[in-house]
């Protein structure tokens, strides 16, 4: 019977010595099963017969990506996989992750059933952020978790105006604002007081960062909405836009930031018994004595 995933790409967390052993075990397992193995060229050499490709092009040559590391490594890999509509599986080397849910000790028991077609498919939307200056897009970046606009190298709050689908929402003085996907609702957004969104929801959440007026609260909107943010300052400010911690610095007072759902989602493959609520309980220490 032909394999569902003939070519499998491996992406490991760079510079992590704990990754090497898992990469070697994965390589051995996949070669035994007859898969062609490709690897991110920043990772440890495994064998002379393993093709090494740049991370930006690796997904285009694979039927499946396996990411070894934590949620941060997974986010980086997911942005590259989305363009090629390649599913991703996460192998977790750290603490329990929301996105990487297979431990190295479970490669045979949990990964092999996935490779045989027994899995849950989890589709997650991405955000696209554009910085527009004088009518031209000067930066464009995608994010799996969140886009954040915040003050940078300045003691003063920033004053930002937000519109949703061209309709005025509010003007707020704050340290900034987080626009998060359901995936990102358990990350920075959660620590800033935002709600947890179930991954299946077609929604986004806007969370103010340390607002001057405490009546400024998080708001949940449709993920089909287009969000536009501009600055309401009379003098030049220092602001920063980050997309999953990728920085877009030197945002100017006259710039507009437009955030909307990216055209393509990412597809995550989980073991059949994957349970989002169980992960929530474990990560957030709910129901613990």
Buried (B, 14 or more C-beta within 10 A) or exposed (E): EEBBBEBBBBBBBBEBEEBBEBBEBBBBBBBEEEBBBBBBEEBBEBEEEBEEBEBEEBBEBBBBBBBBBBBBBBBBBBBBBBBBEBBBBBBBBBEBBBBBBBBBEBBEEBBBBBBEEEBEEBEBBBBBBBBBEEEEEBBEBBBBBBBBBBBBEEEEBBBBBBBBEEEEBBEBBBBBBBBBBBBBBBBBBBEBEBBEBEBEBEBBBBBBBBBEEEEBEBBBBEBEBEBBBBBEBEEEBBBBBBBBBBEBEBBBBEBBBBBBBBEBBBBBBBBEEBEBEEBBEBBEEEEEE
